[in-house]
Amino acid sequence: MTPRSATREQLAGAAQAALGGRRRLEAVERVAGGSKKGVYRLVMDDATTAIAYLWDDAENYWPTAEGDDDLTDPFSPGLGLDLFQAAHARLDALGVRVPAIRLVDRDGAHCPADLAIVEDLQGENLEELLARSPGAAAPVMDRLAESLGAMRGHRAPAYGKVAVVDGGGTSRGTSCEGVVLDRALRDLAEAASRDPRIAAARDRLEERLLGLAAAVRPRAEYAVVHGELGPDHVLVGADGNPVAIDIEGSMYFDVEWEHVFLQIRLHDAYQPLRVGGLDEGRLALYMLAQRLSLTAGPLRLLDGEFHDRAFMAGIAEHNLKQALELVHA
């Protein structure tokens, strides 16, 4: 399969530079997922493999929106090599396993797009392992809990994308809960414009969001969070250790944001990751906000050319119903 934004010849040169020796590129295979960047497995003639990440407009299925390139917005799209490298460096320093980097190209030496080549971990992801054998997944979940503990223990006095905060920058807004509220109100308006059920409940949903946000007390320290740490974003290494991928959106933020996402994605399997001391007010606000985000986002993606449309429509429908239950309960 030929990537949308790079030729096979360009990737062949990059693969040879990354992996060395006399190896030659034999095949390029698209890896499932990758709605914001191209993800391809590079297979060499000696069976050595690696993964190529390509950040290019042609590889991004999301419709563009104003502010997409504003890195001071913690929730702007996690796009580009700079965000990837900053997140990779921070997580690696904390002892969180991430795929090793083999090559980076931001200057067009090999491809017209930002390119990274990383190690290929060809085992199951955590989602597949949990479905196949919860018992076998148990030690992986325990190690993931340790990684989350390391992330939770590293604090910063500012919130925002890792690349922004570690670079000494400042993010927009005045608080995590304020940024979340603003985003949730935008998601609510967008979802209401696309589905009559949300439109009918818009006033109740808005009132609930405003009430939850008003009850949250200020906070001045923030932890490292992945932001979208679903089990499909955790690979299982050959040694049984969890490996975080799709890390570009990593940020300093309220740890409750991470745990709400984990609860949504893992359901009953979330239990080994549960921790005490989380702010119940933030959990309630962030749960409704994420349900609205997981409704509006997939509906927006369906405006474009995303290939697995039934899957994305299913995510939107499920979270739409969950959002409505939060105001009908």
C-alpha positions in Angstrom: 0.0 0.0 0.0 1.3 3.4 -0.9 0.9 6.2 1.8 -1.1 9.2 0.8 1.7 11.7 1.2 4.9 9.8 0.6 6.2 7.6 -2.2 7.5 4.1 -1.6 10.9 5.3 -2.8 11.0 8.0 -0.2 10.1 5.6 2.6 12.6 3.1 1.3 15.4 5.6 1.7 14.1 6.6 5.2 13.8 3.0 6.2 17.3 2.2 5.1 18.7 5.2 7.0 16.7 4.2 10.1 17.5 0.5 10.2 21.0 0.5 8.5 22.8 -2.4 6.9 22.1 -3.6 3.4 18.4 -4.0 4.1 15.9 -3.0 1.4 12.3 -2.1 1.8 10.1 -5.0 0.7 6.5 -3.9 1.7 4.6 -1.0 3.2 1.4 -1.9 5.2 -1.1 0.5 6.6 -1.6 -0.1 10.4 -5.2 0.1 11.6 -6.2 3.4 13.2 -4.3 6.6 12.5 -7.0 9.2 11.8 -4.7 12.2 12.3 -1.5 10.8 10.9 -0.4 8.0 8.6 0.8 4.9 10.4 2.6 2.3 8.2 4.6 -0.9 8.9 7.8 -1.0 6.9 8.9 -4.6 6.1 12.5 -5.1 5.0 13.8 -7.9 2.9 15.3 -9.6 5.9 12.0 -9.5 7.8 13.1 -6.6 10.0 10.2 -4.3 10.6 9.6 -0.7 11.8 6.7 1.7 12.1 6.6 5.0 10.1 4.5 7.9 11.4 3.7 10.5 8.7 2.2 13.9 9.8 0.7 15.5 6.7 -2.6 17.1 5.7 -3.1 14.2 3.3 -2.9 11.7 6.1 -5.3 13.6 8.4 -9.0 12.6 8.0 -10.3 15.3 10.4 -12.0 18.3 8.8 -9.9 21.4 9.6 -11.2 24.0 12.0 -10.1 27.4 13.2 -7.5 27.1 15.9 -6.2 23.7 15.0 -2.7 25.0 14.9 -2.9 26.8 18.2 -0.7 24.8 20.6 -1.7 27.0 23.5 -5.1 25.3 23.4 -4.5 22.0 25.3 -7.2 20.3 23.2 -6.0 21.5 19.8 -5.2 18.4 17.6 -2.0 16.6 18.6 -0.3 16.9 15.3 3.3 16.9 14.3 6.8 15.7 15.1 7.5 18.4 17.7 4.6 17.3 19.9 5.6 13.7 19.5 9.2 14.2 20.4 8.4 16.4 23.5 5.8 13.8 24.8 8.2 11.0 24.0 11.0 12.6 26.0 8.8 13.4 29.0 7.2 9.9 29.2 10.6 8.2 28.7 12.1 10.2 31.5 9.3 9.1 33.8 10.0 5.5 33.0 6.9 5.1 30.9 7.6 2.7 28.0 7.2 4.2 24.6 8.4 2.9 21.2 12.1 3.7 20.6 12.8 6.3 18.0 14.9 5.1 15.0 14.8 8.2 12.9 13.2 11.6 12.7 12.9 13.8 9.6 11.5 17.3 9.9 13.6 18.8 7.1 12.3 16.9 4.2 15.5 14.8 3.8 13.4 11.7 3.0 9.7 12.8 2.8 7.8 16.0 2.2 5.9 15.4 5.5 7.2 15.2 9.1 8.3 11.7 9.6 9.3 9.5 12.5 10.4 5.8 12.3 10.0 3.9 15.5 10.4 0.4 16.7 7.6 -2.1 15.8 5.9 -3.9 18.6 3.9 -6.5 16.8 2.1 -8.1 19.7 -1.4 -7.5 20.9 -2.7 -4.2 22.1 -4.2 -4.1 25.6 -7.8 -4.1 24.2 -7.2 -7.3 22.3 -5.5 -9.0 25.3 -8.3 -8.0 27.7 -10.8 -9.5 25.3 -8.8 -12.7 24.8 -7.6 -13.4 28.4 -8.4 -11.0 31.3 -6.1 -13.2 33.4 -3.1 -12.7 31.1 -3.9 -9.0 31.0 -3.8 -8.6 34.8 0.0 -8.2 35.2 0.0 -5.7 32.3 -2.7 -3.7 34.0 -0.7 -3.7 37.2 2.3 -2.3 35.3 0.1 0.2 33.5 -1.0 1.4 37.0 2.6 1.9 37.9 3.2 4.0 34.8 0.1 6.1 35.6 1.4 6.5 39.1 4.7 7.9 37.7 2.8 10.3 35.4 0.6 11.3 38.3 3.6 12.0 40.5 5.3 14.4 38.1 3.7 17.8 38.7 4.0 21.1 36.9 2.6 24.6 38.0 1.0 25.1 34.6 -1.3 23.1 32.4 -1.1 22.5 28.6 0.6 20.4 26.0 3.9 18.9 27.2 5.8 20.6 24.4 4.3 24.0 25.5 4.8 23.7 29.2 8.3 22.0 29.1 9.3 24.8 26.6 8.3 27.5 29.2 5.1 28.5 27.4 1.7 29.4 28.7 -1.7 27.9 27.6 -4.9 29.7 27.0 -7.5 30.1 29.7 -7.2 30.3 33.4 -7.9 26.7 34.6 -8.3 23.1 33.4 -12.0 23.1 34.3 -12.5 26.4 32.4 -10.8 25.1 29.3 -12.9 21.9 29.5 -16.1 23.9 30.0 -15.4 26.0 26.9 -14.7 23.0 24.8 -17.8 21.1 26.1 -20.0 24.0 25.2 -18.6 24.0 21.7 -19.0 20.3 21.5 -22.6 20.6 22.7 -23.4 23.3 20.0 -21.8 21.1 17.3 -23.6 17.9 18.4 -26.9 19.8 18.6 -26.5 21.0 15.1 -26.1 17.4 13.9 -28.5 15.4 16.0 -32.1 16.4 17.0 -31.9 14.5 20.3 -29.0 16.6 21.6 -30.7 19.7 20.2 -33.8 18.9 22.3 -31.8 18.5 25.4 -29.3 21.3 24.8 -30.6 23.6 27.5 -30.5 20.9 30.1 -27.0 19.8 29.1 -25.7 23.4 29.1 -27.2 24.0 32.6 -25.7 20.8 33.9 -22.2 21.7 32.5 -22.3 25.2 34.0 -23.5 23.9 37.4 -20.8 21.3 37.5 -18.0 23.7 36.5 -19.1 26.3 39.1 -18.7 23.7 41.9 -15.1 22.8 41.0 -12.5 24.4 43.4 -9.3 25.9 42.0 -6.1 23.9 41.7 -2.5 25.0 41.1 -0.6 21.8 40.2 -1.1 19.5 37.3 0.1 16.0 36.4 1.2 14.4 33.1 -1.7 12.7 31.3 -1.8 10.9 27.9 -5.2 12.3 27.2 -6.6 9.4 25.1 -5.3 6.4 26.9 -7.7 3.8 25.7 -6.6 0.2 25.6 -6.0 0.5 21.9 -3.3 3.0 22.6 -1.4 0.6 24.8 0.6 -2.1 23.1 1.9 -5.1 25.0 5.6 -5.7 24.6 7.2 -9.1 24.4 8.2 -8.7 28.0 4.6 -8.1 29.1 5.2 -4.4 29.7 2.6 -1.8 28.5 3.8 0.6 25.8 2.0 3.9 25.2 1.4 5.0 21.6 -0.4 7.9 20.0 1.3 10.2 22.6 1.3 13.5 20.7 -1.7 14.8 22.8 0.1 14.3 26.1 -0.2 17.3 28.4 0.0 18.5 31.9 -3.6 18.5 33.2 -6.0 17.4 35.8 -5.4 13.7 36.4 -9.2 13.2 36.6 -9.4 13.8 32.9 -7.2 10.7 32.3 -9.2 8.6 34.7 -12.6 9.5 33.2 -11.3 8.5 29.8 -10.0 5.2 31.2 -13.3 4.5 32.8 -15.2 5.2 29.6 -12.9 2.9 27.6 -12.2 0.1 30.0 -15.6 -0.3 31.8 -15.3 -3.1 34.4 -11.6 -3.7 33.5 -10.8 -0.2 34.9 -10.7 -1.4 38.5 -7.0 -2.2 38.7 -6.2 1.4 37.7 -8.6 3.1 40.2 -6.9 5.4 42.7 -8.0 7.4 45.7 -8.0 11.1 46.2 -9.5 12.1 42.9 -11.8 15.2 42.9 -15.4 14.0 42.5 -16.5 17.4 41.2 -14.0 17.3 38.4 -14.8 13.7 37.7 -18.5 14.6 37.2 -17.8 17.6 34.9 -15.2 15.7 32.9 -17.5 12.7 32.4 -20.2 14.8 30.8 -17.6 16.8 28.8 -16.0 13.7 27.4 -19.4 12.1 26.5 -20.1 15.3 24.5 -16.7 15.3 22.9 -17.0 11.6 22.0 -20.3 12.5 20.3 -19.4 15.7 18.5 -15.9 14.5 17.4 -17.0 11.3 15.6 -19.9 13.2 14.0 -17.4 15.8 12.7 -15.0 13.1 11.5 -17.9 11.5 9.5 -18.0 14.8 7.5 -14.7 13.8 5.9 -13.5 10.6 4.2 -12.7 8.4 7.2 -12.8 4.8 6.1 -14.4 2.9 9.1 -17.6 4.9 9.1 -19.8 2.4 10.9 -17.3 2.1 13.8 -17.2 5.9 14.2 -20.9 6.3 14.0 -21.3 3.6 16.7 -19.0 5.6 19.0 -21.1 8.8 18.5 -24.3 7.0 19.1 -23.2 5.3 22.3 -21.8 8.4 23.8 -24.8 10.5 22.8 -27.0 8.2 24.7 -24.7 8.3 27.7 -24.6 12.1 27.7 -28.4 12.2 27.7 -28.6 9.7 30.6 -26.5 12.1 32.7 -29.2 14.8 32.5 -32.2 12.5 32.5 -31.1 10.5 35.6 
